[in-house]
Amino acid sequence: MTKTEENMATAKIVYASMTGNTQEIAEIVQEALEDRGVPTELTEMSQAVAADFADADICVVAAYTYSDGGPGLLPEEGEDFYDDLRALDLSGKVFGTTGSGDRFYDDFATAVDMFADAFTAAGATKGAEGVKVDLAAEAEDIDNLEIFADQLIAAAAKLA
Ligand SMILES: Cc1cc2nc3c(=O)[nH]c(=O)nc-3n(C[C@H](O)[C@H](O)[C@H](O)COP(=O)(O)O)c2cc1C
């Protein structure tokens, strides 16, 4: 496992965002983790490969949900990433998922659940329930994202 000198966990957040809502959510999580002493790398999904999670103790995906009329609900740039993620061995790592959606849709923020399933398939341990945000994050969402960060850190400490 990757550890800093103080035996503190490190985190990696990969996000997909079309209009900025999920990017902001990812940045809120990054800031919350860093405020709590966890060095956190933030990468846009099309610039990342799932195997990058091998270098982190806490793995986070933040993704919007996008239904194109077909069965797909993942961001287009997330489809390969999703398949690659499922095929990894991330045992010993903690994961959390979050993202923006729109309550107007029946499949509200379903990508948050789908990425959680992919992490589970990869053998990672869920450190916090997924946080689904309706459009842009508001004060209550920010509180929930800070709790999410706390729970991920606590879960990583337990696994270490
Ligand atoms: C064509 C289209 C389809 C969408 N489908 C869904 C959907 O199935 N479920 C959902 O929760 N949100 C859906 N959304 C809403 C987006 O997920 C929402 O606007 C989100 O805030 C976008 O996040 P971003 O700003 O990070 O890109 C859809 C948006 C568009 C434009």
The ligand as an ORCA input file, in Angstrom:
! r2SCAN-3c Opt
* xyz 0 1
  C     -29.090     14.266    -22.640
  C     -28.984     14.229    -21.138
  C     -29.353     13.069    -20.490
  C     -29.303     13.009    -19.080
  N     -29.663     11.849    -18.448
  C     -29.687     11.811    -17.090
  C     -30.119     10.641    -16.388
  O     -30.482      9.616    -16.963
  N     -30.110     10.668    -15.028
  C     -29.732     11.760    -14.326
  O     -29.756     11.721    -13.117
  N     -29.313     12.891    -14.960
  C     -29.286     12.938    -16.312
  N     -28.868     14.067    -16.951
  C     -28.547     15.250    -16.148
  C     -27.064     15.423    -15.858
  O     -26.518     14.290    -15.223
  C     -26.941     16.642    -14.947
  O     -27.223     17.787    -15.726
  C     -25.595     16.778    -14.272
  O     -25.641     17.866    -13.379
  C     -24.468     16.962    -15.262
  O     -23.279     16.976    -14.531
  P     -21.987     17.778    -14.990
  O     -22.284     19.259    -14.786
  O     -20.904     17.297    -14.109
  O     -21.777     17.457    -16.421
  C     -28.895     14.143    -18.346
  C     -28.506     15.308    -19.032
  C     -28.547     15.352    -20.402
  C     -28.144     16.616    -21.102
*
